[in-house]
Amino acid sequence: MKTFCSVWLLLSLVELSPAPPASQEPPLACTGAPDPAPPQPETAEDMASTGDLEPTHYPARRAAQVALHYLNTHHGSPFRVFGLQQVHKASAEDVAAGGRKYKLDFSVTDWGSGSATMNKSSEEFFSNTTDVLNIAGPALRCSADVLFPRTERHSAPEVQLHCEALHQINSTAQEEDAFYQKYISPDSAVSARDIPDSFGNVSEEMQPFWRLARVAASFIMLRESSENTEFNMAKVASVTQQESSGEQLMLEFVVLLHDLPSQVTHKHTHRLWTLMDTEAVCVLTVCVCSAGDRSVEAAGVLVSRQRRQGPADRVAAQMPSRHQTPKLTL
Amino acid sequence: MKRILFLTALFVAGFAKKTFERDQVLRITAKNEAQIFLLKELSEQEHLGLDFWREPVHESLPVDVYVPFHSLQAVRVFLRYNQIQYNVMIMDVQDLLDDEEREMVKYRTIPRSTDDFVYTAYHDLNSIYSFMDMLVAENSNLVSKIVIGQSYENRPLNVLKFSTGANRPGIWFDTGIHSREWVTQASGIWFAKKIVTDYGRDPVLTDILNNYDIFLEIVTNPDGFAYTHSRDRMWRKTRKPNSGSSCVGVDPNRNWDAGFGGGGSSSNPCTETYRGPSAHSEPEVKAIVDFVKSHGKLKAFVSIHSYSQMLLYPYGYTSTPAKDKAELHELAKKAIASLQSLYNTRYTYGSIITTIYQASGGTIDWTYNQGIKYSYTFELRDTGRYGFLLPANQIVPTAEETWLALMAIMEHTRNNPY
């Protein structure tokens, strides 16, 4: 069966492609408003949060959100996106190499389940249940180490994550397969704007695209996060299906990312494509470009997803070229 | 849009409700006369059931064609084969009609009373101002409208006053100071209706209103709000131009004279947290400052924002704890417990600076320093899934649960006069 699989991020390509001189055109046409001023740095008092942390306060929560972004890059799909439910315990310590490491104990829920209640009309909704709409799916307990490095230039946080029972949650492989089959058809030319719209509406059909955009945005949010940021995806400004080549489903998303402390909404464009082939090794390539001088660095972000278990692992081992020389196609 | 209405009228008139599921509208760009000719031929294939909203005339003009689902594949194959460029303008006509129906149903009648008003939808400024006038007209013994000033673009800054007697101490609520936080204005409307409904019915609220006035400013930033409807749904600030800059607007929640100019606010007019040229420089803020000072007897002040699901007390500009921190913390805990009891919505609570972020020049820091002890800020639903774009069907649940927290704060204020 063809599926979206778990993901890892290959950062080596980023190192291989250093940022070219400013005069050179980036390989991707990145559009969007120039980045507004960066978030204001916080006071020395804030920087000094070490030791046991109050789980409901922002230092712990921001670190947990970073772990969430990491979780979504690995386990997100058109039918699964995780959100933070609660931080139970947190602590932080400065590390020798410079930087601060957070240890976290937190719970997450799957936003993907519960979509059935999302778009009920108010009449339907209130006649059947007084259930709240913003809690979805059972909670998963996770622990994570999140390291925010202290470098001259911003570098992405490093995350180590473990969630209990992650592989026991209901597989969405069937829905993923159906989704892929539907949109890989040569007739398919998905094109939509404003998801959600001003009134918060997301049509049933667009739900998987929203989630996919959110997963792809998680790569950017993870990379851009620091102790002074707290990112969410505000909306999908547009999704446009690109011409498929062979078995690749290719989508271009323009998303708005909201940072809580600075209250800025950043616009990002990224292209995402999937390849599902008969050997059941799938490659989800996220090519990310954002406005501003980080565009080329972002162009090298490549993600390769591999089946969680079974024959693909053997197959993958037999096909080293697929994974060691990541393909950057446009 | 007219075309859709025409189609709807045509089909609804002619048949029982037809469905347009998976039908699409394609926009075709022919690049030469030969392609125009081909498109004309296509239009003659009656069995396809195509409807050209814009006929093929000339290669400089786009051709819009409504394609029923059963013909979609054939048409696309035809276009691809002939290398005719197109894109999908409307992906699913039925979806669009459903959306439009929903909108039309919501706005089918201009409400003639606040009982007609649709609380489960988002409204524009005119509708909200009409609501206020209706509420006052229907409850003139209880509610009056005060205009505390004008926005930069000269819109009235309207405050509803709920009062059962003269010279009372007061409780203040404001919503919509940041215009993109739409669930807050929508909740404010619901609160207004709730107050008039419950006065005389709910003993706790009745007792509160027999001793305190309630002031409710529903659209605290009307210029920004109008802008979120007309141009930019994500607009946060006021709409006052900044001299020497092409960027517009000041963050009204960084413009207050409490730690003004400190960390957690910006001196750059192009940022979302721009504090303004000076404290109280924004008419929307100055109006409230003047009102608070001249009233002199406000005992609780709650400023409502979204999103994050938090209940916050001072300070935002300094990590020095507020003098009344212990009491404020306990009351927040109680208020949140009430809130959560309804739909199990989880909130966190604490001081602004520890819980959400450092922010200087904020509303409740100023009101607290003026001596209004029970100064709180809410961040309503959700925690980032929809963020500012909270679905309308969450308006009423949000308002209902928040009201329980507000009642807890009001009750405590009533029981602890100072």
Interface residues (C-beta under 8 A of the other chain):
Chain A: P36 A37 Q40 P41 E42 T43 E45 D46 E54 T56 H57 Y58 G83 L84 Q85 Q86 W111 M118 N119 K120 S121 S122 F125 T130 D131 V132 L133 N134 I135 P186 D187 A189 V190 S191 A192 P196 D197 S198 F199 G200 N201 V202 S203 E205 E230 N232 M233 A234 K235 L256 H258 L260 P261 S262 Q263 V264 T265
Chain B: L72 Q73 R76 R80 N87 V88 M89 M91 D92 D95 D99 R102 T120 A121 Y122 W182 T228 H229 R233 M234 R236 D251 G263 G264 S265 S266 N268 C270 T271 E272 T273 S308 S319 Y343 N344 T345 R346 T348 Y349 G350 T354 T355 I356 Y357 Q358 R381 D382 T383 G384 R385 Y386 G387 F388 L389 L390 P391 A392 N393 Q394 V396 P397
